[in-house]
Structures are given as C-alpha cells and as structure tokens.
Amino acid sequence: MLHKFLFGIYPYIAFAIFLLGSLVRFEREQYTWKSDSSQLLHEGNLRLGNILFHIGIIGLFFGHLVGLLMPVLVWDTLGVGHGFKQMVAMSMGGVLGVITLIGLVILLHRRFTNPRIAAVTRTGDKVLLLWLLVTLLLGLSTIVPSYSHMDGEMMLTLMGWAQHLVTLRSSAADLIVDTPLLFKLHLFMGVTLFAIFPFTRLVHVWSGFGSVFYLGRAWQLVRPRRR
C-alpha cells in the first residue's frame, strides 16, 4: 500500500501542490516571486556556479521530459534501439549531471560559508539546495547499476511508469514494484521537488518561461543621479 501511494497517488498530490501553490503564491506574495540574487552581497564564483548549474539542470529537465514521456512507438518507428537509447540517456545524463553537480556545489558553498549570504537565505531555500543535491547524487548513482541492464528494460519500465501517470492509468505503481530501491528513491525525491517548488525560489522558473513577452515591452530608462 505504501508503494502504491508513493508511486501511484503521491505524484498527483505533488503536481496539484505545484500548480495550485504557484498560483496562490503569485496572487498573494508577488514581492517574493524572485530568485533572491545574492550578487550584491558577495559575487565570488557566482557567475561560474550559476551558469554551470542552469545549463546542467535545464538539460536534465528536458532530457527526463523527452526520455520518459516520448512513446516507445516513436523510438521504434525511428529505428532507435532500446539499448542504444538507454546508453545515450546514461551518457548525456552523466555529463549533464556532473555539470549540474559542480555548479550546485559552488552555489552551496557560497550559501553556507558566507555569513552575509547565509543570514538572508530562507530556510526553505537551504532545504531546496540540499534536496537538489541528494536528488542529483541519487540520479548519478543509478548510472552504475544501469550498466547491468543494457538491454533497455529498465528504461522501458521507467518510461511506462511515467506515461501511465500522465495518461491517468491506475496501474502505474505496479510497473516499478521490482525496480531497485535506488531508482525508487530518485523518483520519490524528484517528484517531491514539484511539491516544494511553490515554497522556494524555484518559482522564478515560471518567469523564465514567460520572459519572451518582455521582448515587446517598452524600455525602462534608469538614469544616474547627477551631483
């Protein structure tokens, strides 16, 4: 029953919190709808860590999105073998995961070692960074046991689970009953990111998706104060 709840029901709860929580925060707390940049307090390696983290995390997000939700029929029609697809997913996931990890470690070091930055960082954002770190390490750790399943069966199992959830089929949890615990932990941590999303700085991702609308807005002129 616990397995069925965590991987068959909980994902819907987390996604509902993700959508409704984001909407409520935008309506009630728009002044907190930002990334809370700490560059003015201390720059350090912020630029390097920020670039590496965002390149890696965006690549991982869309890689998971396409890899898990693309129907198997599409890959078969394109002539992409299941084993080859899994090898590409492992390789790209490993490279992007390491890039994200380097950037995240740099950002974590700034947040937790600089007294001024640590003082203004919300508890929720500290939890978020640590949660991302654990989720990322779990994801990278799954690469090792995946080498023993190069027939693509593990990839197909995870794809089936994600696609069953998206299509609202009740048997999603049953598909990963025999999946190794390491993969289940990674799935749980990843799904929970959607639940904690509205309560952290991650909400600025929504603004990133809507930034294209800023291209049509008038310029904002900022003039220096004359002596």
C-alpha positions as CSV (number, residue, x, y, z in Angstrom):
1,M,0.0,0.0,0.0
2,L,2.9,2.4,0.8
3,H,4.5,1.7,-2.6
4,K,1.1,2.2,-4.4
5,F,0.6,5.5,-2.6
6,L,4.2,6.9,-3.2
7,F,4.3,6.0,-6.9
8,G,0.7,5.9,-7.9
9,I,-1.1,8.6,-5.8
10,Y,1.6,10.9,-4.4
11,P,2.8,12.2,-7.8
12,Y,-0.7,13.6,-8.4
13,I,-0.7,15.3,-5.0
14,A,2.7,16.8,-5.6
15,F,1.7,18.1,-9.0
16,A,-1.5,19.6,-7.6
17,I,0.5,21.4,-5.0
18,F,2.9,22.5,-7.7
19,L,0.2,24.2,-9.8
20,L,-2.1,25.5,-7.1
21,G,0.7,26.6,-4.8
22,S,2.4,28.5,-7.6
23,L,-0.9,30.3,-8.4
24,V,-1.6,31.2,-4.8
25,R,1.9,32.5,-4.3
26,F,1.7,34.6,-7.4
27,E,-1.6,36.1,-6.3
28,R,-0.8,36.7,-2.7
29,E,3.0,37.2,-2.5
30,Q,4.2,38.7,-5.7
31,Y,7.1,40.5,-4.0
32,T,8.6,37.1,-3.1
33,W,8.3,35.9,-6.7
34,K,12.1,36.2,-7.5
35,S,15.3,34.4,-7.4
36,D,16.7,36.3,-4.4
37,S,20.0,37.1,-6.1
38,S,22.9,37.5,-3.6
39,Q,25.4,39.0,-6.1
40,L,25.3,42.4,-4.3
41,L,26.4,40.8,-1.0
42,H,29.2,38.7,-2.4
43,E,29.9,37.7,-6.0
44,G,32.8,35.2,-5.7
45,N,32.2,32.3,-8.1
46,L,28.5,33.1,-8.5
47,R,28.8,33.5,-12.3
48,L,30.6,30.2,-12.8
49,G,28.3,28.2,-10.5
50,N,25.2,29.8,-11.8
51,I,26.0,29.1,-15.4
52,L,27.0,25.5,-14.8
53,F,24.0,24.8,-12.6
54,H,21.5,26.3,-15.0
55,I,23.0,24.6,-18.1
56,G,23.0,21.3,-16.4
57,I,19.6,21.4,-14.7
58,I,17.8,22.7,-17.8
59,G,19.4,19.9,-19.9
60,L,18.4,17.3,-17.3
61,F,14.9,18.5,-17.1
62,F,14.2,18.4,-20.8
63,G,16.2,15.1,-21.1
64,H,14.0,13.5,-18.5
65,L,10.9,15.0,-20.1
66,V,11.6,13.7,-23.6
67,G,13.2,10.4,-22.4
68,L,10.3,9.4,-20.1
69,L,7.3,10.7,-22.0
70,M,8.2,10.0,-25.6
71,P,6.1,7.0,-26.6
72,V,8.1,3.8,-27.3
73,L,6.4,3.6,-30.7
74,V,8.1,6.8,-31.8
75,W,11.5,5.4,-30.9
76,D,10.7,2.1,-32.7
77,T,9.5,4.0,-35.8
78,L,12.7,6.0,-35.9
79,G,14.7,2.7,-35.6
80,V,16.3,3.7,-32.3
81,G,17.0,0.5,-30.3
82,H,16.1,0.4,-26.6
83,G,19.7,-0.5,-25.5
84,F,21.1,2.4,-27.6
85,K,18.5,4.8,-26.2
86,Q,19.5,3.8,-22.7
87,M,23.2,4.2,-23.4
88,V,22.6,7.7,-24.8
89,A,20.4,8.6,-21.8
90,M,23.1,7.4,-19.4
91,S,25.9,9.2,-21.2
92,M,24.1,12.5,-21.5
93,G,22.6,12.3,-18.1
94,G,26.0,11.6,-16.6
95,V,27.6,14.6,-18.4
96,L,24.8,17.0,-17.5
97,G,24.6,15.6,-14.0
98,V,28.3,16.3,-13.3
99,I,28.0,19.8,-14.8
100,T,25.0,20.4,-12.5
101,L,26.8,19.0,-9.5
102,I,29.8,21.2,-10.0
103,G,27.6,24.3,-10.2
104,L,25.4,23.3,-7.3
105,V,28.4,22.6,-5.0
106,I,29.7,26.1,-5.9
107,L,26.4,27.7,-5.0
108,L,26.0,25.6,-1.8
109,H,29.5,26.7,-0.7
110,R,28.5,30.4,-1.2
111,R,25.2,30.0,0.6
112,F,26.5,28.1,3.6
113,T,30.0,29.6,4.2
114,N,29.5,33.3,3.6
115,P,27.9,34.8,6.8
116,R,26.1,37.6,5.0
117,I,24.5,35.3,2.4
118,A,23.6,32.7,4.9
119,A,21.9,35.3,7.0
120,V,19.5,36.4,4.3
121,T,18.9,32.9,2.8
122,R,15.5,31.4,3.7
123,T,15.3,28.1,5.4
124,G,13.2,26.7,2.6
125,D,15.8,27.7,0.0
126,K,18.6,26.0,2.1
127,V,16.4,22.8,2.2
128,L,15.8,23.1,-1.5
129,L,19.6,23.2,-2.4
130,L,20.3,20.2,-0.2
131,W,17.3,18.4,-1.6
132,L,18.5,19.1,-5.1
133,L,22.0,17.8,-4.1
134,V,20.6,14.5,-2.8
135,T,18.3,14.0,-5.8
136,L,21.2,14.7,-8.1
137,L,23.6,12.3,-6.3
138,L,20.9,9.6,-6.4
139,G,20.4,10.1,-10.1
140,L,24.1,9.9,-10.8
141,S,24.3,6.7,-8.7
142,T,21.7,5.0,-10.8
143,I,24.1,5.0,-13.7
144,V,26.3,2.3,-12.1
145,P,23.6,-0.4,-11.8
146,S,22.1,0.6,-15.1
147,Y,25.2,-0.9,-16.8
148,S,23.9,-4.3,-15.8
149,H,20.6,-3.7,-17.7
150,M,21.8,-2.5,-21.1
151,D,19.0,-4.3,-22.8
152,G,16.9,-1.2,-22.2
153,E,14.4,-3.0,-20.0
154,M,15.0,-0.6,-17.1
155,M,14.4,2.4,-19.3
156,L,11.2,0.9,-20.7
157,T,10.0,0.2,-17.2
158,L,10.5,3.8,-16.1
159,M,9.0,5.2,-19.3
160,G,6.0,3.0,-18.7
161,W,5.6,4.3,-15.2
162,A,5.8,8.0,-16.2
163,Q,3.5,7.5,-19.2
164,H,0.9,5.6,-17.1
165,L,0.8,8.6,-14.7
166,V,0.4,11.1,-17.4
167,T,-2.4,9.2,-19.0
168,L,-4.1,8.7,-15.6
169,R,-3.9,4.9,-15.5
170,S,-4.1,3.3,-12.1
171,S,-1.5,0.6,-12.7
172,A,1.5,3.0,-12.8
173,A,2.9,1.9,-9.4
174,D,2.6,-1.8,-10.3
175,L,5.1,-1.3,-13.1
176,I,8.0,-0.5,-10.8
177,V,7.3,-2.8,-7.9
178,D,10.5,-4.8,-8.7
179,T,12.6,-1.7,-9.5
180,P,15.8,-1.4,-7.3
181,L,15.4,0.9,-4.3
182,L,18.0,3.4,-5.6
183,F,15.8,4.2,-8.6
184,K,12.7,4.5,-6.4
185,L,14.5,6.9,-4.1
186,H,15.5,9.0,-7.0
187,L,11.9,9.0,-8.3
188,F,10.5,10.0,-4.9
189,M,13.0,12.8,-4.5
190,G,12.3,14.1,-8.0
191,V,8.5,14.0,-7.6
192,T,8.8,15.8,-4.2
193,L,10.6,18.7,-5.9
194,F,7.3,19.6,-7.6
195,A,5.6,19.7,-4.1
196,I,8.2,22.0,-2.6
197,F,8.5,24.2,-5.8
198,P,5.9,26.9,-4.8
199,F,7.5,27.5,-1.4
200,T,11.0,28.2,-2.7
201,R,12.9,30.4,-5.1
202,L,12.2,27.9,-7.8
203,V,9.0,29.9,-8.7
204,H,11.2,32.2,-10.8
205,V,11.3,29.4,-13.4
206,W,7.7,30.4,-14.3
207,S,9.0,33.9,-15.1
208,G,11.7,32.4,-17.3
209,F,9.1,30.7,-19.4
210,G,7.2,33.9,-19.8
211,S,10.2,36.1,-20.4
212,V,9.5,36.1,-24.2
213,F,6.7,38.6,-23.5
214,Y,9.3,41.1,-22.3
215,L,10.6,41.5,-25.8
216,G,7.6,43.6,-26.7
217,R,7.7,45.9,-23.7
218,A,9.0,49.4,-23.6
219,W,12.4,50.2,-22.4
220,Q,13.0,51.1,-18.8
221,L,15.3,54.0,-18.6
222,V,17.5,54.2,-15.5
223,R,19.3,57.5,-15.2
224,P,22.2,58.1,-12.7
225,R,21.7,60.8,-10.1
226,R,23.7,64.0,-11.0
227,R,25.7,65.7,-8.4
